Amino acid sequence: MRALRACSAGAWGLFGQNDESYQAALGASALRRFESADARDLTEMVTQIEHLRAHLGYAEPNQLCERFKAHRALRGPNVPGEPKLAKSLLEELEA
């Protein structure tokens, strides 16, 4: 929740919308340098949750993990910015 609140307040990087720009302009090593620690941590947690669920025999995906991955996959000129995406995800969680 802390990472989503920070992103909704204007901190970019959680959903990786600028990752391709960093990589194109500065190279792959720059992308690793500018990568959001929150994004890295949450992506790792999603992977761990998915592995644990698979190990425990859950067939259906975790909805929160799926929503986070879907938000990270959004690209294009008409996609809302990361702060708006974070705000919408926070609203979903609080509902």
SEMARBA-29889 format. One record per residue (C-alpha): x, y negated, z negated; residue in one letter. Coordinates in steps of 0.001 Angstrom, whole numbers, plus 500000, padded with zeros to 6 digits. Example, Ala and Ser with C-alpha at 12.3 -4.5 7.8 and 13.67 -1.06 7.14 Angstrom:
512300504500492200a;513670501060492860s;
END
This chain:
500000500000500000m;502862497628499219r;504271497987502741a;500855497403504304l;500291494311502167r;503705492919503117a;503014493589506785c;499559492016506624s;501217488931505114a;503478488601508162g;506384491055507792a;506938492814511121w;508482496237511703g;506102498659510005l;504424499677513274f;507498499317515501g;505933497004518053q;509249495207518643n;511450498315518635d;511610498554522431e;512559494871522710s;515369495260520161y;516664498342521925q;516477496773525401a;518175493563524302a;520718494890521842l;521005498665522313g;520064501702520264a;522509500891517460s;520788497529516952a;517430499263516732l;518714501362513841r;520104498224512188r;516842496257512510f;514541499186511756e;512123498567508906s;513027500552505792a;509305500781505011d;508598502197508474a;511413504726508124r;510227505780504656d;506555506070505658l;507384507981508836t;509452510428506783e;506588510796504268m;504142511522507091v;506478514236508389t;506799515750504909q;503028515670504357i;502420517378507696e;504983520092506932h;503555520687503463l;500009520878504795r;501087523350507476a;502948525425504880h;499865525472502640l;497652526551505529g;495647523389506156y;494503523385509764a;493029519899509941e;495355516883510036p;495515514338507241n;493427511379508402q;495637508720506809l;498753510172508430c;496974510283511777e;495845506652511457r;499391505516510622f;500820507397513612k;498095506010515883a;498863502458514754h;502590503047515371r;501843504309518902a;499841501245519978l;501613499164522636r;500587496626525221g;499728492984525707p;496224493280524251n;497176495172521093v;496773493136517902p;500002492192516157g;501377494193513278e;499925491927510555p;496423492394511996k;496944496154512322l;498103496327508710a;495115494296507558k;492684496577509393s;494322499689507936l;494196498171504453l;490498497404504908e;489881501022505970e;491699502296502893l;489846499989500537e;486416500855502009a;
END
